[in-house]
C-alpha cells in the first residue's frame, strides 16, 4: 500500500526512433502499387505519361504496356506511345526487399483515331468552265472540324464538311475529331474543260451576190459544231466549216466530248447586190431591114454599161440603152464602180428577116402597107391592109418589153382589102407594137392605147 503520492514514480521515456530505424521498419513492408495518368484517352501516335502513385517504399518498378511503345519499362513515370486505335491494359509491379504488389487496369488506355478522311466529288471530277462542283468529305460528323486545302495550301474559312469550287486544282481535306485526332485525305484533282472556238474566214467577207466565203474553226476529234447566223442555228450546218453566201453575222458553237461548250466570236458577212441587167425591148425583136428595136435597162447609180452583139463589145455602146438595127444576140454587161460587182444579162435575139419581092415575081408584091386607126385609141381600133393576091397572114400585138400580148390573126386571106379589130379596153394604157406578116413581108405599127 502506498502511503502517499510522493512515493509513486513513473518511467515515461519512449525509445528514440531514428530515420534509419524508420526506414528499416518500412522496408519490412511490401509497397502497394498504384498509378494514374493525366489523360488516358488520346489519339493514335500521341504519347501518354503515367504517374506512379505507389505507397510504401519500392526499390524497383516494372511496367507492362501491351500494344504500346515501349511495351515494358522500369522507370517510375514512363511515357508510352500507341499507334493503333483500341483499348489497352496497363500493369505495374512495385517491389522492395520485403515483397511486391501488382496492379492491372484493364482497358485503361483508350486510343482513338480517324479511320476515314476522303474527298468525293458529287459527279464527274471534270467540269465545264464556269460550272461548280461540290466536294464532300466522307467523314461527316457534326462534332468534327474540317479544313480544306487547294494545291496543299489552306483555304481560309473552308471549314465545312463540303467545299464548292469551279477552279481546276488539287484538293484535300483534314478532319479532326473531338479528341484532336486528325486525318488528312488523299488529294482529288478537279479538271475544268472548255473547247477552243476560234473562227476565221478564208477570203474576203464582203463580196458580190452569187459569191461566198468559207468560214472555219479548229477541226478537233470529238468536237461537234453548230453554225449560227444572227444567233439562229443554221439547219444542217454541223461541220467545222461553213460556206456563207448571204448577209449576216456568223458564229459557231463548239461542244467537246465532255459536253462543254464554247461559242466563237462573230464574223459579219456583207453581200453587195449585182447591178440589175433586165433588158427591156421597145418593140418586137423581129423586124424588117431598115427598122430597129431599142434595148434598155433601168439606169442605176455608179453603174457603167457595155453592150455586146454575139459576145463582142459594141464600140461606144456604154449607156443604159442601145438601138439594134442588125440581127444578132444582144446582151449588156453592167459594172458597179463602187462595189466592183458586175452582172451580165441574158441574150436578146434580134431577127431581121423581111425582104422585098424580087423583080418580075408575080406572086409577091413590091410594097406592103398597113395602118391602124384611130391611133391613139381608147375603145376599138381597126387595122387596115390590102393584098394583091392570096397570102398567109399573121397579126400579133406586143408590149414595150417585147412580150406577145395577143395574136389577132393567123390565116390565109384572099386578095383584096381586109380589116381587123383591136379592143383597146382589154389592155392597160401604154405603147404597143402591131406586126402584120403577109407572106415574106412584114410591117410593124406603133399603137398607143390611152
HUTA-V699160 format. One record per residue. N is the residue number from 1. PSI is psi in radians with two decimals (NA if undefined). OMEGA is omega in whole degrees, -180 to 180 (NA if undefined). BURIAL is # if it has 16 or more other ideal C-beta (glycine too) atoms within 10 Angstrom, else .. Layout:
n | psi | omega | burial
N | PSI | OMEGA | BURIAL
N | PSI | OMEGA | BURIAL
This chain:
n | psi | omega | burial
1 | 2.39 | -179 | .
2 | 2.27 | -177 | .
3 | -0.69 | -179 | .
4 | 2.97 | -176 | .
5 | -0.42 | -176 | .
6 | -0.28 | -178 | .
7 | 0.02 | -177 | .
8 | 2.22 | -179 | .
9 | 2.44 | 176 | .
10 | 2.36 | 177 | .
11 | 1.66 | -174 | .
12 | 1.21 | 178 | .
13 | 1.61 | -179 | .
14 | 2.74 | -179 | .
15 | 2.57 | 179 | .
16 | 2.17 | 180 | .
17 | 2.03 | 180 | .
18 | 2.97 | 178 | .
19 | -0.70 | 180 | .
20 | -0.70 | 179 | .
21 | -0.68 | -178 | .
22 | -0.79 | -179 | .
23 | -0.61 | 180 | .
24 | -0.68 | -180 | .
25 | -0.74 | -177 | .
26 | -0.79 | -177 | .
27 | -0.20 | 175 | #
28 | -0.03 | 178 | .
29 | 2.42 | 177 | .
30 | 2.49 | 178 | #
31 | 2.74 | 177 | #
32 | 1.95 | -175 | .
33 | 2.41 | 176 | #
34 | 2.62 | 179 | .
35 | 2.93 | 174 | #
36 | -3.14 | 174 | .
37 | 2.66 | -180 | #
38 | -0.72 | -180 | .
39 | 1.99 | -179 | .
40 | 0.15 | 174 | #
41 | 1.92 | -177 | .
42 | 3.04 | 178 | #
43 | 2.69 | 175 | #
44 | 2.52 | -179 | #
45 | -0.10 | 177 | .
46 | 2.76 | -173 | #
47 | 2.64 | 175 | .
48 | 2.27 | 175 | #
49 | 2.16 | -178 | .
50 | 2.37 | -180 | #
51 | 2.16 | -178 | .
52 | 2.11 | 179 | #
53 | 0.42 | -178 | .
54 | 2.31 | 176 | #
55 | 2.69 | -175 | .
56 | -3.14 | -179 | .
57 | 2.10 | 177 | #
58 | 2.42 | 179 | #
59 | -0.26 | 177 | .
60 | 2.77 | -180 | .
61 | 2.57 | 174 | #
62 | 2.02 | 180 | .
63 | 2.59 | 174 | #
64 | 2.18 | -178 | .
65 | 1.41 | 178 | #
66 | 2.25 | -180 | .
67 | -0.07 | -179 | .
68 | 3.04 | 177 | #
69 | 1.87 | 8 | .
70 | 2.84 | 180 | .
71 | -0.33 | 176 | .
72 | 2.80 | 178 | .
73 | 2.63 | 175 | #
74 | 0.13 | 178 | .
75 | 2.73 | 178 | .
76 | -0.74 | -176 | .
77 | 1.40 | -175 | .
78 | 2.81 | 174 | #
79 | 2.28 | -173 | .
80 | 2.51 | 178 | #
81 | 2.37 | 178 | .
82 | 2.33 | -175 | #
83 | -0.35 | -172 | .
84 | 2.40 | 178 | .
85 | 2.42 | 178 | .
86 | -3.06 | 178 | .
87 | 2.36 | -173 | .
88 | 2.49 | 175 | #
89 | 2.68 | 174 | .
90 | 2.32 | -179 | #
91 | 2.37 | 177 | #
92 | 2.29 | 173 | #
93 | 2.13 | 178 | #
94 | 2.36 | -171 | #
95 | 2.49 | 164 | #
96 | -2.91 | -174 | #
97 | -0.36 | -180 | .
98 | -0.66 | -177 | .
99 | -2.85 | -178 | .
100 | 2.76 | 172 | #
101 | 2.65 | -178 | #
102 | 2.42 | 174 | .
103 | 2.30 | 176 | .
104 | 2.21 | 176 | .
105 | 1.94 | -176 | #
106 | 2.34 | 180 | .
107 | 0.63 | -178 | .
108 | -0.65 | -178 | #
109 | 2.24 | 177 | #
110 | 1.91 | 180 | .
111 | 2.18 | -177 | #
112 | 2.82 | 176 | #
113 | 2.85 | 171 | #
114 | 2.10 | -178 | #
115 | -0.34 | -176 | .
116 | 2.30 | 170 | .
117 | 1.65 | -177 | #
118 | 2.88 | 176 | .
119 | 2.14 | -179 | #
120 | 2.11 | 177 | .
121 | 2.52 | 175 | #
122 | 1.39 | -177 | .
123 | -2.89 | -179 | .
124 | 2.40 | -180 | .
125 | -0.07 | 172 | .
126 | 2.08 | -178 | #
127 | 2.80 | 178 | #
128 | 2.58 | 179 | #
129 | 2.30 | -178 | .
130 | -0.19 | 177 | .
131 | 2.94 | 178 | .
132 | 2.76 | 174 | .
133 | 2.54 | 178 | #
134 | 2.18 | 175 | .
135 | 2.34 | -177 | #
136 | 2.44 | 173 | #
137 | 2.31 | -180 | #
138 | -0.53 | -179 | .
139 | 1.26 | -178 | #
140 | 2.09 | -180 | .
141 | 2.38 | -177 | .
142 | -0.31 | 180 | .
143 | -0.15 | -178 | .
144 | 2.74 | 175 | #
145 | 2.35 | -176 | .
146 | 2.61 | 173 | #
147 | 2.02 | -178 | #
148 | 2.60 | 179 | #
149 | 2.57 | 174 | #
150 | 2.13 | -177 | #
151 | 0.74 | 177 | .
152 | 0.31 | 176 | .
153 | 2.29 | -178 | .
154 | 2.36 | 177 | .
155 | 2.03 | -178 | #
156 | 2.37 | 175 | .
157 | 0.16 | 177 | .
158 | 1.38 | -171 | #
159 | 0.35 | 177 | .
160 | 3.01 | 179 | .
161 | -0.29 | 177 | #
162 | 2.78 | 178 | #
163 | 2.29 | -179 | #
164 | 2.29 | -178 | .
165 | 2.72 | 174 | #
166 | 0.25 | -177 | .
167 | 2.53 | 176 | .
168 | 2.13 | -179 | .
169 | 3.09 | 175 | #
170 | 2.23 | -174 | .
171 | 2.61 | 173 | #
172 | 2.89 | -178 | #
173 | 2.47 | 172 | #
174 | 2.28 | -178 | #
175 | 2.30 | -179 | #
176 | 2.27 | 178 | #
177 | -3.03 | -175 | #
178 | -0.39 | 178 | .
179 | -0.08 | -176 | #
180 | 0.17 | 177 | .
181 | 2.23 | -176 | #
182 | 2.38 | 174 | #
183 | 2.36 | -179 | #
184 | 2.25 | -176 | .
185 | 2.88 | 168 | #
186 | 2.81 | -177 | .
187 | 2.68 | 176 | .
188 | 2.20 | -178 | #
189 | 2.27 | 174 | .
190 | 2.25 | 179 | #
191 | 2.45 | 172 | .
192 | 2.48 | -175 | #
193 | 2.40 | 172 | #
194 | 2.20 | 178 | #
195 | 2.67 | 173 | #
196 | 2.62 | -178 | .
197 | 1.04 | 174 | #
198 | 2.69 | 179 | .
199 | 2.44 | -180 | #
200 | 2.87 | 179 | .
201 | 2.45 | -177 | .
202 | -0.09 | -179 | .
203 | -2.87 | -180 | .
204 | 2.34 | -179 | .
205 | 0.00 | 171 | .
206 | 2.13 | -176 | .
207 | 3.10 | -176 | #
208 | 2.74 | 178 | #
209 | 2.36 | -176 | .
210 | -0.24 | 178 | .
211 | -3.07 | 178 | .
212 | 2.93 | 175 | .
213 | 2.46 | -179 | #
214 | 2.12 | 175 | .
215 | 2.51 | -178 | #
216 | 2.75 | 171 | #
217 | -3.07 | 180 | #
218 | 2.39 | 176 | .
219 | 1.71 | -173 | .
220 | 2.32 | 180 | .
221 | 2.31 | 179 | .
222 | -0.25 | 179 | .
223 | 2.62 | 171 | #
224 | 2.80 | -170 | #
225 | 2.58 | 173 | #
226 | 1.97 | 179 | #
227 | 2.54 | 180 | #
228 | 2.53 | 173 | #
229 | 2.14 | -176 | #
230 | 0.70 | 177 | .
231 | 0.33 | 175 | .
232 | 2.29 | -179 | .
233 | 2.40 | 175 | .
234 | 2.05 | -176 | #
235 | 2.22 | 177 | .
236 | -0.02 | -179 | .
237 | 1.38 | -172 | #
238 | 0.26 | 175 | .
239 | 3.03 | 179 | .
240 | -0.18 | 178 | #
241 | 2.85 | -179 | .
242 | 2.41 | 179 | #
243 | 1.93 | -178 | .
244 | 2.26 | -178 | #
245 | 0.06 | 180 | .
246 | 2.81 | 178 | .
247 | 2.51 | 175 | .
248 | 3.01 | 176 | #
249 | 2.10 | -172 | .
250 | 2.49 | 174 | #
251 | 2.95 | -178 | #
252 | 2.40 | 174 | #
253 | 2.15 | -178 | #
254 | 2.31 | 178 | #
255 | 2.26 | -179 | #
256 | -3.06 | -175 | #
257 | -0.30 | 176 | .
258 | 0.13 | -178 | #
259 | 0.42 | 174 | .
260 | 2.50 | -174 | #
261 | 2.80 | 173 | #
262 | 2.47 | -179 | #
263 | 2.43 | -175 | .
264 | 3.03 | 168 | #
265 | -3.10 | -175 | .
266 | 2.39 | 169 | .
267 | 2.00 | 177 | #
268 | 2.38 | 178 | .
269 | 2.26 | 180 | #
270 | 2.22 | 180 | .
271 | 2.01 | 178 | #
272 | 2.41 | -180 | .
273 | 2.58 | 174 | .
274 | 2.68 | 178 | #
275 | 2.59 | 178 | #
276 | 2.25 | 180 | .
277 | 0.67 | 174 | #
278 | 1.99 | -175 | .
279 | 2.24 | 175 | #
280 | 2.55 | 178 | #
281 | 2.42 | -178 | #
282 | -0.16 | -180 | #
283 | -2.92 | 179 | #
284 | 2.55 | 179 | #
285 | -0.08 | 176 | #
286 | 2.15 | -178 | #
287 | 3.08 | -179 | #
288 | 2.79 | 177 | #
289 | 2.41 | -177 | .
290 | -0.29 | 176 | .
291 | -3.14 | -177 | .
292 | 2.99 | 173 | .
293 | 2.39 | 179 | #
294 | 2.18 | 177 | .
295 | 2.43 | -176 | #
296 | 2.74 | 170 | #
297 | 2.70 | 179 | #
298 | 2.33 | -180 | .
299 | 2.50 | -179 | .
300 | 2.54 | -179 | .
301 | 2.48 | 175 | .
302 | 0.43 | -179 | .
303 | 2.32 | 174 | #
304 | 2.77 | -172 | .
305 | 2.70 | 172 | #
306 | 2.02 | 178 | #
307 | 2.57 | -178 | #
308 | 2.58 | 171 | #
309 | 2.13 | -176 | #
310 | 0.72 | 177 | .
311 | 0.30 | 176 | .
312 | 2.25 | -180 | .
313 | 2.39 | 176 | .
314 | 2.06 | -177 | #
315 | 2.27 | 177 | .
316 | -0.10 | -178 | .
317 | 1.33 | -172 | #
318 | 0.36 | 174 | .
319 | -3.06 | -177 | .
320 | 0.03 | 178 | #
321 | 2.75 | 180 | #
322 | 2.40 | 179 | #
323 | 2.03 | -178 | .
324 | 2.25 | 178 | #
325 | -0.23 | -178 | .
326 | 2.74 | 179 | .
327 | 2.68 | 177 | #
328 | 3.07 | 177 | #
329 | 1.93 | -174 | .
330 | 2.44 | 174 | #
331 | 2.90 | -179 | #
332 | 2.48 | 174 | #
333 | 2.27 | -177 | #
334 | 2.34 | -178 | #
335 | 2.19 | 173 | #
336 | 2.02 | -174 | #
337 | -0.24 | 179 | .
338 | -0.84 | -177 | .
339 | -0.19 | -176 | #
340 | 0.30 | 176 | .
341 | 2.37 | -177 | #
342 | 2.57 | -180 | #
343 | 2.64 | -178 | #
344 | 2.34 | -177 | #
345 | 2.95 | 170 | #
346 | 2.93 | -177 | .
347 | 2.52 | 166 | .
348 | 2.05 | -175 | #
349 | 1.91 | 179 | .
350 | 2.24 | -179 | #
351 | 2.23 | 174 | .
352 | 1.81 | -173 | #
353 | 0.12 | 177 | .
354 | 2.57 | 176 | #
355 | 2.68 | 176 | .
356 | 2.72 | 179 | .
357 | 2.48 | 178 | #
358 | 2.53 | -178 | .
359 | 2.25 | 178 | .
360 | 0.05 | 179 | .
361 | 1.83 | -173 | .
362 | -0.30 | -178 | .
363 | -0.09 | -180 | .
364 | 2.69 | 176 | #
365 | 2.57 | -178 | #
366 | -0.55 | 179 | .
367 | 2.69 | 179 | .
368 | 2.21 | -175 | #
369 | 2.33 | 176 | .
370 | 2.73 | 180 | #
371 | 2.80 | 176 | .
372 | 2.40 | -176 | #
373 | 2.49 | -11 | .
374 | 2.79 | -179 | .
375 | 1.86 | 10 | #
376 | 2.84 | -179 | .
377 | 2.62 | 175 | #
378 | 0.11 | 179 | .
379 | -1.83 | 180 | .
380 | 2.29 | 176 | .
381 | 2.77 | -178 | #
382 | 2.43 | 173 | .
383 | 2.20 | -178 | #
384 | 2.43 | 170 | .
385 | 2.88 | -177 | #
386 | 2.38 | 180 | .
387 | 2.29 | 178 | #
388 | -0.37 | 177 | .
389 | 3.07 | -177 | .
390 | 2.39 | -178 | .
391 | 2.65 | 167 | #
392 | 2.11 | -173 | .
393 | 2.39 | 169 | #
394 | 2.39 | 180 | .
395 | 2.15 | -179 | #
396 | 2.58 | 179 | #
397 | 2.31 | -178 | #
398 | 2.67 | 173 | #
399 | -3.04 | -174 | #
400 | -0.44 | -179 | .
401 | -0.05 | -177 | .
402 | 0.10 | 180 | #
403 | 2.32 | 177 | .
404 | 2.14 | -179 | .
405 | -0.78 | -177 | .
406 | 2.52 | 170 | .
407 | 2.00 | -174 | .
408 | -0.45 | 179 | #
409 | 2.60 | 174 | .
410 | 1.56 | -173 | .
411 | 2.98 | 175 | .
412 | 2.20 | -177 | .
413 | 2.61 | 177 | .
414 | 2.81 | 177 | .
415 | 2.52 | 179 | .
416 | -3.03 | -178 | .
417 | 2.54 | -179 | .
418 | 2.67 | 174 | #
419 | 2.58 | 178 | .
420 | 2.57 | -176 | #
421 | 2.56 | 172 | .
422 | 2.09 | 178 | #
423 | 1.71 | -177 | .
424 | -0.34 | -180 | #
425 | -0.32 | -176 | .
426 | -0.23 | -170 | .
427 | 2.67 | 175 | .
428 | 2.75 | 176 | .
429 | 2.54 | 179 | .
430 | -2.99 | -178 | .
431 | 2.33 | 180 | .
432 | 2.89 | 178 | #
433 | 2.27 | 180 | #
434 | 2.13 | 178 | #
435 | 2.34 | 178 | #
436 | 1.98 | 178 | #
437 | 2.14 | 178 | #
438 | 1.84 | -176 | #
439 | -2.15 | -180 | #
440 | 0.05 | -179 | #
441 | 2.71 | -176 | #
442 | 2.48 | 176 | #
443 | 2.40 | 179 | #
444 | 2.25 | -178 | #
445 | 2.30 | 175 | #
446 | 2.25 | -174 | .
447 | 2.23 | -177 | #
448 | 2.27 | 174 | #
449 | 2.18 | -179 | #
450 | NA | NA | .
